[in-house]
Amino acid sequence: MASSLSSLLAFGGVVAPSAHAGTVREGQWYLETMQAERMWEKTTGKGITVAVLDSGVRSSQPELQGKVLPGKSYISGGEGDDGREASDLHGTAMSALIAGDGQSDMQVKGLAPGVRILPVKMKMGLGDTSPIADGIRYAADSDAKIISMSIGSDAASVDDKHKAQLQRAVDYAVKRGKLLFAAVGNEGSRTNIASYPAATRGVVGVSAVDTRLRTGKFSTHGPQVALSAPGVDIPTVCEGKTGYCRGRGTSHATALASASAALVWSLHPKWTGNQVLRVLLDTAGRPPHGKVPSEYVGYGMIRPRENVLENKGDPGPPDVNPLVAAAEKADKSSGKSASPTAPATHEPAGATGKKSKGKDDNLPWFIGGAIAVAVPGAVLVALMVRRGRRKARARKQQMQSAVAAGPYGGTAPMDPPYPQQQPQQPQQPPQPPMPPPGGGRPPGGS
């Protein structure tokens, strides 16, 4: 059965990451999964600028030389700082995931290597979202089309005043045609507190999936999740002897979602941000069960190749933000009035399918129906669930330690760093986790 399932997965276009990746490039498993090489034949994101609200971007980073524009710093005492000197390497790492040249196997290759980066540097304190709001407005007035925010502040430490301030800034950016992405946070296995600006209406909240394309256990979930993207076992720039580590977090997923948008927008330069977003939502790989959007993966895993390679997705009206419109319609149908302090709700108009007990958002929905063609769905699910029960305990023992949360969406380098090779692990086909009693959240795959 394992060999049969592996064949079906290969037919679906998914290649498992190497368990013995010796170089940074070999470790970028998601590039192959997303068919990046084929997409780059049509577009690299050239002509698109992405504003990165983070800790600054080191312009001397080899992958980013010549790509980092003069930006702005919102750190106190940073007069004259244009954001091209980093206070730490988080913003540099995220920028490399978006736009890195990766000219050698020991460098990070960005998903959209033709993109330029506008650094908007900030250092967040708990509850103080003023730098984010100011940074969003600055980016909204710039030539950047996409605003990528692998940052966040927990709702518990953000008062209504700051939430309203963020909402006004986001509304301003959306009206100016910008497309905003933000990390939903890494508190999924702990407090699961909503993070802002991801929970601000008009922002695309991004969750993380692992190498088996299942929701990372650490990934915060809730109505603010609009899309998911790879965010586990991601090679990134870091401090250390080699300068590269493996990391995970919704930060990484946000950077890759932003790069995906850049690829689509570069291919369709006359589209508005609303149209690019609508196509990304329309072509996302959806889970087979439960309502859409899901509180774990939103509308699904982002799949820019569906538009870049297959020209799929309906851009729709240029002046209507699909997430804002869906949230407003949901508020109206439920009798609620829109509140600037309430978390974003991305309930689409006409959504079908109620979430039932035992249904799992984390089945291998990413293969786009290939399994359904080859094997009757009910039979396959039964086989996979049975196998999942046998493997549940082993997976739990192998589960990686939780990622430390932080003001930048929660990211942590994972040892050993590249190019030191990882211990050989037997490869297993994707298995669905066992649904817990009572229909609660199934275990994640990270």
Buried (B, 14 or more C-beta within 10 A) or exposed (E): EEEEBBEBBEEBBBEBBBEEBBBBBBBBBBBBBBBBEEBBEEBBBEBBBBBBBBBBBBBEBBBBEEBBBEBBBBBEEBEEBBBBBBBBBBBBBBBBBBBBBBEEBBBBBBBBBBBBBBBBBBBBEEBBBBBBBBBBBBBBEBEBBBBBBBBBBBBEBBEEEBBBBBBBBBBBBBEEBBBBBBBBBBBBBEEBBBBBBBBBBBBBBBBBBBBBBBBBBBBBBBBBBBBBBBBBBBBBBBEBEEBBBBBBBBBBBBBBBBBBBBBBBBBBEEBBBBBBBBBBBBBBBBBBBBBBBBBBBBBBBBBBBBBBBEEEBEBBEEEEBBBBBBBBBBBEEEEEEEEBBBBBBBBBEEEEEEEEEBBBBBBBBBBBEBBEEBBEEEEBBEBBBEBBEEBBEEBEEEBBEBBEBBBBBBBBBBEBBBBEEBEEEEEBBBBBBBBEEEEEBBBBBB
